[in-house]
Amino acid sequence: MGVLMMIPALSLSSCEDETNGEVNQSESSEIYGETIENYVYDIVIPTYAEMKENAFTLLEKVEEFAQGGTDAQLEAACDAWRNTREPWEESEAFLFGPAATYGLDPLIDSWPLDKTNIESYLNSSISLDVDNVRESLGATVRGFHTLEYLLFKDGKARTAADITDRQKEYMVAVATVLRDDCLQLWYYWNGQNNVTEKEQTILDELEVETSANGFAERFCNPNMFDQLYKTQVDVIWQIIDGCTDICGEVGEQKIGGPYETQNVEEVESWYSWNSLADYENNVISIQHSYLGNMSDDITLLDNIGNENSISAIVAKNNSDLDEEIRKAIKEARNAVDAIPQPFRNNLTASSEIEFAMERLNDLNDILGKIKTIIK
């Protein structure tokens, strides 16, 4: 089972000149092209590569626990889950493209999970092998959160002795499908570059194909393949929209939703108590996208991003706006980090939660101002 995306092979090139705008267009084409390529090859693909590699390790650790059944092996699987979760959350500023086109976002990370059906499947005779989990069971009973539910309880690894063989079977199947989904997401962006023999075997079994250079080539060469992106400005606006989308989601839904209802079960990642780490990593994904740098170091926000970054473009044309944006990202990160841990047990921490929501709203508003510079 797989999805076919055939795009003619084409060497990467700088994109076409834009129509007149605020930025000098005779200079912008090369700058925009380099910024987009930096974003794709220094941020998007490396983030997905890290997630993919960690997903392979996660499956290995889950299989080791399923075979050995010790508490230490279970804790190692939990650590591997968190390690895989981190780059996923740091990718949420770019959930456009393949993540959306092929429905991989909900398959990887649907929330809330369907706990009722998970328990029903565990207590039934339905097959929980890899093929059935992939092809017959829905998005809310697979992916990160189903595996989280099976691995964690009250923020730590479950007791190994309490996990049944049936649960172990389900764990392995879900971890396998998650690995495959992470591999596909990387592959759709990356294309056929540096694919290992093991990875190619999995992709062939899934009947997944893409062009030599994947969606990256399409993103870096607007209007060469179809009408998805007509200009470099369209591409950069897509990057900005990805940042504002996740910023709004964190403030209004991930934090604001459960705060308003005071419903613990609406808190994403509450079995592992990983919620606030998820939310800060979402803001870090905005930092990466804006500064053009993969580092999570918050002090980098004190300076303009690298020369091939949206930050550098904004700073060249409005240094005050660039400084304002970097300050807003930093304040949002700090505000999320200041919410008491774990989030699920502190939904009444009104001052910290409302402050974080305000900072995220401010960041969302100011990110939209970038479009007054790049147009």
C-alpha positions in Angstrom: 0.0 0.0 0.0 1.4 3.4 -0.9 1.0 6.7 -2.7 2.5 7.6 -6.0 4.0 11.1 -6.5 5.9 11.3 -9.7 7.7 14.6 -10.4 10.1 15.0 -13.3 13.7 15.1 -12.3 15.3 18.5 -12.4 18.5 19.9 -11.1 18.0 22.5 -8.4 18.2 26.1 -9.5 17.5 29.6 -8.3 13.9 30.6 -8.8 12.5 33.1 -11.2 12.3 36.9 -10.6 9.3 38.2 -8.8 6.9 41.0 -9.6 7.6 44.3 -8.0 7.3 44.5 -4.2 8.8 46.1 -1.2 12.1 44.3 -1.6 14.3 45.3 -4.5 13.4 42.5 -7.0 16.6 42.7 -9.0 18.4 41.6 -5.9 15.7 39.4 -4.3 15.6 36.5 -6.6 19.0 35.1 -5.6 18.5 36.0 -2.0 15.1 34.4 -1.9 16.3 31.3 -3.7 19.2 30.8 -1.2 16.9 31.4 1.7 14.4 28.8 0.5 17.1 26.3 -0.2 18.6 26.8 3.3 15.2 26.3 4.8 14.7 23.0 2.9 18.1 21.5 3.1 19.3 22.9 6.5 16.1 22.7 8.4 13.2 20.7 7.0 15.1 17.6 5.6 17.5 17.4 8.6 14.6 17.6 11.0 12.7 14.8 9.3 16.0 12.8 8.9 16.5 13.0 12.7 12.9 11.9 13.3 13.2 9.0 10.9 16.5 7.8 12.4 15.0 8.0 15.9 11.9 6.2 14.8 14.1 3.3 13.7 15.7 3.3 17.1 12.2 3.5 18.8 11.1 0.4 17.0 14.2 -1.5 18.0 13.7 -0.5 21.7 10.0 -1.5 21.6 11.0 -4.9 20.0 13.6 -5.4 22.6 11.1 -4.8 25.4 8.5 -7.1 23.7 11.1 -9.9 23.6 12.7 -9.3 27.0 10.0 -7.7 29.1 12.2 -5.9 31.6 11.6 -2.5 33.3 14.9 -1.2 32.0 13.9 -2.1 28.4 10.6 -0.5 28.8 12.2 2.7 30.1 14.6 2.6 27.1 11.6 2.5 24.8 10.0 5.4 26.6 13.2 7.4 26.2 13.3 6.5 22.5 9.6 7.7 22.2 10.6 11.1 23.6 13.7 11.3 21.3 11.5 10.7 18.3 8.8 13.0 19.5 11.2 16.0 19.8 12.0 16.4 16.1 8.4 15.7 15.2 7.2 18.6 17.3 10.1 20.7 15.9 8.7 20.0 12.4 5.2 21.4 13.1 5.9 24.8 11.5 6.1 22.9 8.2 3.1 20.6 8.2 2.3 21.7 4.6 3.5 19.7 1.6 3.8 15.9 2.0 2.6 15.9 5.6 -0.7 17.3 4.4 -0.9 15.9 0.9 -0.5 12.3 2.0 -2.3 12.6 5.3 0.8 11.7 7.2 0.2 14.4 10.0 -3.0 12.7 11.3 -1.5 9.2 10.9 1.5 10.1 12.9 0.0 12.4 15.5 -3.8 12.3 15.8 -5.1 13.6 19.1 -7.2 12.8 21.1 -6.6 9.1 20.6 -9.5 6.7 20.7 -8.8 5.0 24.0 -12.2 3.2 23.9 -11.3 1.4 20.6 -7.8 0.8 21.7 -9.0 -1.1 24.7 -11.7 -2.8 22.6 -9.0 -4.1 20.1 -6.8 -5.3 23.0 -9.7 -7.2 24.5 -10.8 -8.7 21.2 -9.5 -11.4 18.8 -8.9 -8.8 16.0 -5.5 -9.1 14.4 -3.0 -6.5 15.7 -0.3 -7.3 13.2 1.4 -4.5 11.2 -0.7 -4.8 8.1 -4.0 -4.6 9.9 -2.8 -1.6 12.0 -1.7 0.1 8.9 -4.5 -0.7 6.5 -7.6 -1.3 8.6 -7.4 0.6 11.9 -7.9 4.4 12.0 -5.5 7.2 12.7 -6.7 7.6 16.3 -5.5 4.1 17.2 -2.0 4.3 15.8 0.9 6.8 15.8 2.7 8.6 18.6 -0.2 8.8 21.1 -1.3 5.2 20.9 2.2 4.1 21.5 2.5 6.7 24.3 -0.7 5.3 25.9 0.8 1.8 25.8 4.2 2.8 27.1 3.5 5.5 29.8 1.4 6.0 32.9 1.5 9.1 35.0 4.5 10.6 33.3 6.7 7.6 33.5 7.2 4.1 32.1 4.5 1.6 33.0 5.5 -1.4 35.1 6.8 -4.0 32.7 5.0 -6.9 34.6 1.6 -5.2 34.0 2.0 -5.2 30.2 0.4 -8.2 28.5 1.6 -10.1 25.4 -1.3 -8.6 23.5 -0.2 -5.1 24.4 3.3 -5.9 23.4 2.1 -7.1 20.0 0.2 -3.9 19.5 3.2 -1.8 20.6 5.4 -3.4 18.0 2.9 -3.0 15.2 2.2 0.6 16.1 6.0 1.4 16.4 6.6 -0.3 13.0 3.9 1.7 11.2 5.1 4.9 12.9 8.6 4.2 11.7 7.3 3.7 8.2 5.3 6.9 8.3 8.3 8.9 9.5 10.4 7.3 6.7 7.9 8.2 4.1 7.6 11.8 5.3 11.4 12.3 5.0 11.5 10.5 1.7 8.8 12.6 0.1 10.8 15.8 0.9 14.2 14.3 0.4 13.7 12.1 -2.7 16.1 9.3 -3.6 19.2 11.0 -2.1 21.1 8.9 0.5 18.4 6.3 0.9 19.9 3.2 2.5 19.3 -0.3 1.2 17.2 -1.1 4.3 15.1 2.0 3.8 14.6 1.3 0.1 13.4 -2.2 0.9 10.8 -0.8 3.2 9.7 1.9 0.7 9.5 -0.8 -2.1 7.3 -3.0 0.1 5.0 0.0 0.7 5.1 0.9 -3.0 6.1 4.5 -2.2 7.7 6.5 -5.0 8.8 10.1 -5.5 11.1 12.0 -7.9 14.8 12.0 -7.6 14.9 15.2 -5.5 11.4 14.9 -3.9 9.2 17.7 -2.8 12.3 19.8 -2.0 12.9 20.4 -5.7 9.3 21.5 -6.2 9.5 23.8 -3.3 12.7 25.4 -4.4 11.5 25.9 -8.0 8.1 27.5 -7.9 5.8 27.3 -11.0 8.0 24.8 -12.8 5.8 21.8 -12.1 2.3 23.1 -11.4 0.4 26.0 -9.9 1.0 25.1 -6.2 3.6 27.9 -5.9 3.9 30.4 -8.6 6.7 32.5 -7.2 9.4 32.6 -4.6 7.3 35.0 -2.6 4.5 32.3 -2.6 7.0 29.8 -1.1 8.2 32.2 1.6 4.6 33.1 2.5 4.0 29.4 2.8 6.9 29.2 5.3 5.4 32.1 7.2 1.9 30.6 7.2 3.4 27.4 8.6 4.8 29.4 11.5 1.6 31.3 12.2 -0.5 28.1 11.9 1.4 26.3 14.6 1.7 29.4 16.8 -2.1 29.8 16.8 -2.6 26.1 17.4 -0.3 26.0 20.4 -1.9 29.1 22.0 -5.5 28.6 21.1 -5.9 24.8 21.0 -3.1 22.9 22.7 -2.9 25.3 25.7 -6.1 27.3 25.5 -8.5 24.4 24.8 -7.9 22.4 28.0 -7.4 25.5 30.0 -10.9 26.7 29.1 -12.6 23.4 29.7 -10.3 22.2 32.6 -10.5 18.8 31.0 -7.3 16.8 31.5 -8.1 14.5 28.7 -7.8 17.3 26.2 -4.2 17.8 27.1 -2.0 16.4 24.4 0.7 14.0 25.5 -0.6 13.8 29.0 0.2 10.1 29.5 3.9 10.9 29.2 3.7 14.4 30.8 5.5 15.6 27.7 3.0 18.3 26.9 4.9 21.4 27.7 8.0 20.0 26.0 5.9 19.5 22.9 4.6 23.1 23.0 8.0 24.6 23.4 9.4 22.5 20.6 6.6 23.8 18.4 7.8 27.4 19.1 11.4 26.2 18.5 10.2 25.1 15.0 9.2 28.7 14.4 12.7 29.8 15.6 14.4 27.4 13.3 12.2 28.5 10.3 12.9 32.2 11.0 16.5 32.2 11.9 17.5 29.6 9.3 19.4 27.6 11.9 18.7 24.2 13.4 20.0 25.0 16.9 17.6 25.1 19.8 19.8 27.6 21.6 17.4 30.4 22.8 20.2 32.9 22.9 20.5 32.9 19.1 17.3 34.9 19.2 19.4 37.9 20.5 20.9 38.3 17.0 19.8 38.3 13.4 19.5 34.9 11.8 22.0 33.5 9.3 22.6 35.3 6.0 20.2 32.9 4.2 17.2 33.3 6.5 13.9 35.1 6.6 15.3 37.0 9.6 18.1 38.4 7.4 15.7 39.5 4.7 13.4 41.2 7.2 16.4 42.9 9.0 17.7 44.3 5.8 14.5 46.1 5.2 13.2 46.7 8.7 15.6 46.0 11.5 13.1 47.0 14.1 10.6 44.4 12.9 13.2 41.7 12.9 14.2 42.5 16.4 10.6 42.5 17.5 10.0 39.1 15.9 13.0 37.6 17.5 12.1 39.0 20.9 8.5 37.7 20.5 9.8 34.2 19.7 12.0 34.3 22.8 9.2 35.5 25.0 6.8 32.8 23.8 9.4 30.1 24.5 10.0 31.4 28.0 6.3 31.8 28.7 5.5 28.3 27.7 8.5 27.0 29.8 7.2 28.9 32.8 3.9 27.0 33.0 4.1 24.6 35.9 4.9 21.0 35.0 3.1 18.8 34.3 0.5 20.8 32.3 -2.3 18.2 33.0 -2.0 18.7 36.7 -1.8 22.5 36.6 -4.7 23.6 34.4 -5.6 26.1 37.2 -2.3 28.0 36.9 -4.2 30.9 35.4 -1.5 33.6 35.4 1.2 31.5 33.8 -1.2 29.9 31.2 -2.8 33.2 30.3 0.6 34.9 30.0 1.8 32.2 27.6 -1.4 32.4 25.6 -0.9 36.2 25.3 2.7 35.9 24.2 1.8 33.3 21.6 -1.0 35.6 20.3 1.5 38.5 20.1 4.0 36.3 18.2 1.2 35.2 15.8 0.3 38.8 15.1 3.8 40.0 14.5 4.8 37.1 12.3 2.0 38.2 9.9 3.9 41.5 9.5 6.6 39.7 7.5 4.3 39.7 4.5 4.5 43.5 4.5 8.2 43.2 3.8 8.3 40.2 1.5 5.8 40.7 -1.3 
